[in-house]
Amino acid sequence: MIHVLRHCEALHNISGIYDYDTNLTSNGVLHAQSLCGDYDYIICSPLKRCIQTYKHSKINCIDGETNNNAREQILNICDMMTDIEIPETFNDMMNRIYDLKEYLANKKFNNKKILIVTHKHVISALSNNNIANADNGEFHDITHYVIT
């Protein structure tokens, strides 16, 4: 089973201030500290807000990685890690999501409990659900999806 977690509240989500690779807010850290679970493997977006969500949580895992394909669509400055990155199209992001799905299928995670810590548009694309309006404080706890 693959479980998906959207990062906790980050600075750009509440302040409207967009800076490179934003951190969690103090509320985001508190929310992350309430998250727990045991997983065999974790895949985390390399953006700080996802890594901080995991690091501040009580989530345990045996092994894991950061994976660039789990990143948010590189569109806004807050989704960029440096000033040399360029925005990507929706199709570029969807190609990355396809690559992530292929990676998950080829890694053979049979009977493993997997957690992906990522972003709303990635979750929407992975789950084939439209959660594009999940903003303004609507941060979700661990959600269970069957990714096909």
ABEGO torsion letter per residue (X at the ends): XBBBBBBBBBAAAAAGBBBBGBBBBAAAAAAAAABBEBBABBBBBABAAAAAAAAABABBBABBBBBAAABBBBABAAABABAABBBBBAAAAAAAAAAAAAAAAAAGABGBBBBBBBBAAAAAAAAGBBAAABBGGBBBBBBBBBBX
